[in-house]
Amino acid sequence: MINNIIVWGDGGHANMIKSIVIANYPKVKTHLVSKSEELDYLKLAQNRSSLSIIGVGDTNLRIKLLDRLNKFSIKWITLISKSAIISKNTKIGKGTVIMPGVILNNNVEIFSHCIINSGSIIEHDSKVGFNSFIGPGSVVAGNCTVADNVTINSSVTLAPNVIINDNIIVGASSFVKNNLIISGTYFGVPAKKKI
């Protein structure tokens, strides 16, 4: 039985997650944990009746927090908003949060500790790698691959069959029509690497 869900973070993103927890698990106690409180919550997080989720939106801060917390026996929860539309054969990894209004279509795979943000759409046969962020209102067309630690900001569109390699940031409202291979920041229509 789950008695506690611990959200590691206490900012705006953490509060969005808290609203999903309350809607999905109304009888479970939710804890928002600031960085200064992390040590105070480790014992509770390792309890059999507790589950955790990262409540920080920034991809780089998330990976640092995960590195600290994964040294302990913490169990991760996957949170899916009740208003999300998820195909039956979609795979979603532990520690991932699917925000309100998201659509995940046929044969999509989302790896662990991702954020699929409000109103985004991921089309058939696409993959989103570990600790990646898909921003509000973004569209990932069919058969795309978004690798690990990628940040796709708000209202970005990926053309079909695009590959985005690890550690890439795509600026808001960009259109990605070609593969993005070299780590860095890309933006524009079409998206190009910032020099």
Order of alpha helices (4+ residues) and beta strands (2+ residues): beta-alpha-beta-alpha-beta-alpha-beta-beta-beta-beta-beta-beta-beta-beta-beta-beta-beta-beta-beta-beta-beta-beta-beta-beta-beta
